[in-house]
Amino acid sequence: RMETLGESSGAVARGGSRLTGSDGGITSKLAHTDEAFFRAMITREVDTWRLAEFFPAGCLPRLLDVVGRAYGVHFQEVQLPETIPRLLSGWHKSVRIYEVRDGASAGGAGVARTASGGQKLGYVYLDLFARTSFLGRPRVALAGALMLCRGHTYLSMHLPEPGMGQNKLFNPEEVVAVAHELGHAVHMLCHNGSPQEFDDLPLDVKELPSTLAETIVMQPGTMAQYARHYATGGTPPDSLVRSCQRDVYFFIRYLQCASVSLGLHDEAFFDAQGATPAELRRSAVALWQRYSPVAAHPAFTPLGEDAGLYIGQGANHVAYMLCYLRVDAILHARSAGASGAGAGA
């Protein structure tokens, strides 16, 4: 259970520091900037940036291999990002083009450069970086997967591009995002219907393959297969990997957003037809407080964070939570089965 920080004048923040106001006196409230600091300290957020040193752009072939083995397919890069072929095909040089074939890669050491073996499922167009026009307008779609037609899937990651002369280091959330969209890509290539029929699938059906892929790549044993330090080539320390695993704080954050979205869709709690903007904000804050360790700042509104995005999706976003639970059941069942087989042997 998360206890409120500073419930009384004698409350003590994590780490032993008393909560004091601007006048030096004891206060029962904590600014959200301070909450962010304490949250980052408790969850060891700094470790996620240390872990990014082990995710250079060169880890992408190994990441593709991990996802491919999870789904029994392999990715083969079929057109290198050279100027003349891209002028002919129309794709930007930063787009990676892969042919996806049925069957895991025989070599297990990255992505093959030539297509061979296994039934061809289609092509994945992986667009990693955000780009802008000369007028400063975005040239790349927002992050997500798009089934162009049967056998062709476009993945827009919209990641920040490295600076001039710099190497790209993916942070853990970017690795999760790439794996998530690759899970969508494999699902789309295996779908026998049209893009419209795919879009009509229930959200939990569409999100399960992607959620499974992102969960697999963040497992400590799996991460050691593709993470390499950009300078030394070494694998990340086990203690660093485990400190960056999704824990109770990740799911509490998720519950905060879910509480806001689902509560505002509950007619017994909130009258969407007759409420004023001020009443909407008050109701959203009250729902947020159910899982918040501190009292909301007077200027705070959860609608500026993920909760606001979830409202746009409606109550269907609860499908993501169902997917996480289903993935947990799948992985634990597989682990139990492997343990049972080992014991029987």
SULTANOR-V107864 format. One record per residue. N is the residue number from 1. PSI is psi in whole degrees, 0 to 359 (none if undefined). OMEGA is omega in degrees with one decimal (none if undefined). D_CENTER is the distance of its C-alpha to the mean C-alpha in whole Angstrom. Layout:
N&PSI&OMEGA&D_CENTER  N&PSI&OMEGA&D_CENTER
This chain:
1&136&178.1&25  2&117&179.1&24  3&146&179.7&28  4&131&177.3&28  5&120&176.6&29  6&43&-179.9&32  7&337&179.4&34  8&173&-177.4&37  9&344&179.9&39  10&16&-176.9&39  11&149&-179.6&35  12&131&179.1&33  13&163&177.3&30  14&137&-176.9&28  15&351&173.7&30  16&0&-178.0&33  17&132&177.9&33  18&147&179.2&35  19&117&-177.4&34  20&149&178.1&36  21&183&-178.5&36  22&336&179.4&38  23&5&178.4&41  24&353&-180.0&41  25&168&179.2&41  26&138&179.3&39  27&157&179.7&37  28&4&-178.9&35  29&154&-179.4&32  30&128&179.8&29  31&152&-177.1&27  32&336&173.1&24  33&322&176.6&24  34&323&177.2&25  35&317&179.4&23  36&322&178.9&20  37&311&-178.7&22  38&322&179.1&23  39&315&179.3&19  40&323&-179.9&18  41&316&-177.7&21  42&318&-176.6&21  43&3&179.5&17  44&51&-177.1&18  45&330&-179.3&15  46&333&-179.6&18  47&333&178.9&17  48&328&178.6&13  49&329&172.9&15  50&322&179.8&18  51&334&179.7&16  52&335&178.0&15  53&343&-179.3&18  54&7&-179.6&18  55&61&173.5&15  56&170&-179.1&18  57&335&-179.8&17  58&349&178.8&20  59&352&-175.5&17  60&315&177.5&16  61&321&179.2&19  62&325&176.3&18  63&319&176.8&15  64&323&179.7&16  65&320&178.6&19  66&312&179.2&16  67&320&180.0&15  68&317&179.4&18  69&330&178.1&20  70&328&-176.5&18  71&6&176.7&19  72&34&176.6&22  73&170&171.7&22  74&145&-177.5&22  75&133&-179.8&21  76&120&-180.0&24  77&123&-171.2&24  78&346&178.6&27  79&112&-179.9&28  80&153&-175.6&27  81&67&177.0&26  82&153&-169.6&30  83&306&-172.2&32  84&311&177.9&34  85&325&-178.9&32  86&328&175.0&30  87&325&-179.8&32  88&322&-177.2&34  89&337&179.6&31  90&355&179.8&29  91&144&177.9&26  92&154&-177.0&25  93&337&-178.2&25  94&353&-179.8&22  95&127&175.1&20  96&130&-178.0&20  97&123&-178.2&22  98&140&168.1&22  99&136&-178.6&24  100&126&-179.5&23  101&151&178.9&25  102&143&179.5&26  103&136&-179.4&26  104&154&179.1&24  105&131&-178.0&25  106&322&-177.6&29  107&325&-179.6&28  108&21&-177.0&25  109&60&176.1&25  110&204&-173.5&22  111&128&179.8&23  112&152&180.0&26  113&342&-178.7&28  114&147&-177.2&30  115&128&178.1&30  116&147&172.3&31  117&143&175.5&32  118&153&177.9&30  119&134&-179.7&30  120&125&178.1&28  121&330&-179.8&25  122&204&-174.4&24  123&146&175.0&23  124&129&178.1&19  125&102&-173.0&19  126&108&-178.7&16  127&100&-169.7&16  128&318&-165.0&14  129&149&173.9&16  130&143&178.4&17  131&152&178.0&21  132&157&177.5&23  133&179&177.9&27  134&337&179.3&30  135&3&179.0&30  136&10&179.9&27  137&146&-178.6&25  138&138&177.6&22  139&352&-175.3&22  140&141&178.3&19  141&160&175.2&17  142&157&-175.6&14  143&137&178.7&11  144&172&179.3&11  145&141&-178.3&13  146&124&174.6&17  147&105&-176.8&20  148&313&175.3&22  149&180&-178.9&25  150&125&177.8&26  151&2&-178.9&25  152&121&-176.9&23  153&131&178.9&19  154&128&178.6&18  155&114&175.9&14  156&116&-178.3&14  157&331&176.2&11  158&39&179.8&13  159&152&175.7&12  160&133&-178.0&15  161&146&178.4&18  162&155&179.4&20  163&171&-178.7&23  164&124&178.4&27  165&5&-179.4&27  166&152&175.5&24  167&142&179.6&22  168&129&171.1&18  169&120&177.7&16  170&136&170.4&12  171&165&-175.9&11  172&323&179.7&9  173&328&176.8&5  174&323&175.5&7  175&316&177.9&8  176&317&-178.5&5  177&317&179.1&4  178&314&179.4&8  179&320&179.5&8  180&312&-177.5&7  181&329&175.5&9  182&324&174.8&12  183&319&174.9&12  184&317&-176.1&13  185&314&179.9&15  186&318&178.7&17  187&315&-178.5&17  188&321&-179.2&19  189&334&178.2&21  190&352&-179.1&22  191&130&-175.7&23  192&353&-177.4&27  193&191&-179.5&27  194&167&175.4&26  195&323&179.0&23  196&320&178.2&25  197&325&177.4&25  198&317&-179.6&21  199&334&-178.5&20  200&355&178.8&23  201&150&175.7&21  202&148&-174.2&20  203&321&-179.1&16  204&332&175.9&16  205&318&-179.2&17  206&327&-173.6&15  207&347&-177.8&12  208&312&179.5&13  209&322&-179.3&13  210&320&178.1&10  211&322&177.4&9  212&317&-179.2&11  213&314&-178.5&10  214&326&179.1&7  215&321&-179.6&9  216&316&-174.6&12  217&343&178.9&11  218&358&176.7&10  219&138&-177.1&14  220&317&-179.5&16  221&326&179.2&19  222&320&-176.7&16  223&327&179.6&15  224&344&-178.6&19  225&338&-177.1&19  226&343&-177.3&17  227&126&178.0&17  228&137&-179.2&20  229&138&-174.2&21  230&335&-177.1&22  231&314&-174.3&26  232&337&-176.9&27  233&5&-179.5&25  234&163&178.0&25  235&155&-179.4&22  236&147&176.0&20  237&145&-178.8&22  238&322&-179.9&21  239&323&178.8&22  240&318&179.6&19  241&315&-176.2&16  242&331&178.5&17  243&345&-179.5&17  244&8&177.7&13  245&152&175.8&12  246&128&-177.1&11  247&198&-175.8&14  248&329&-177.9&16  249&326&177.1&15  250&315&-176.2&11  251&332&173.3&13  252&318&176.5&16  253&319&179.1&14  254&318&179.5&12  255&326&176.8&16  256&312&-179.1&17  257&320&179.6&15  258&322&179.9&16  259&318&179.7&20  260&310&-175.8&20  261&311&-177.3&19  262&323&179.8&21  263&320&-179.8&24  264&343&175.2&25  265&359&-179.6&25  266&111&-177.2&28  267&334&179.1&31  268&339&-178.8&33  269&324&-171.8&31  270&130&178.4&30  271&96&-175.9&33  272&334&-177.3&31  273&323&-173.8&34  274&358&-175.6&36  275&148&173.9&34  276&165&176.3&34  277&322&179.7&31  278&321&178.2&32  279&325&176.5&32  280&315&-179.6&29  281&315&-179.6&27  282&318&179.5&29  283&319&179.4&28  284&317&179.0&24  285&319&179.5&25  286&321&178.0&27  287&322&178.0&24  288&323&-175.5&22  289&339&-179.7&24  290&328&-177.7&24  291&18&-179.1&21  292&135&-179.9&22  293&353&-178.3&24  294&160&175.7&26  295&141&-177.7&28  296&140&174.1&27  297&148&-178.7&28  298&332&-177.9&30  299&1&-173.5&28  300&141&169.3&25  301&128&179.9&23  302&350&-177.4&20  303&349&176.2&20  304&358&-179.3&19  305&203&-177.3&15  306&332&179.8&13  307&324&178.5&16  308&323&177.4&17  309&322&-179.1&15  310&327&179.2&15  311&322&177.6&19  312&329&179.0&18  313&342&-176.5&17  314&190&-177.8&20  315&349&-178.8&20  316&341&-176.8&18  317&345&176.5&14  318&344&177.0&16  319&329&178.5&15  320&319&177.6&11  321&320&176.6&13  322&323&179.4&16  323&318&178.1&13  324&319&179.0&12  325&319&179.7&16  326&318&178.3&17  327&318&178.2&15  328&318&179.2&16  329&319&-180.0&19  330&312&-176.8&19  331&321&178.3&18  332&323&177.8&21  333&320&178.3&23  334&319&179.4&23  335&317&178.9&23  336&321&178.6&26  337&319&178.7&28  338&321&178.9&28  339&320&178.7&29  340&321&178.7&32  341&321&179.3&33  342&321&179.7&33  343&321&179.4&36  344&326&177.9&37  345&none&none&38
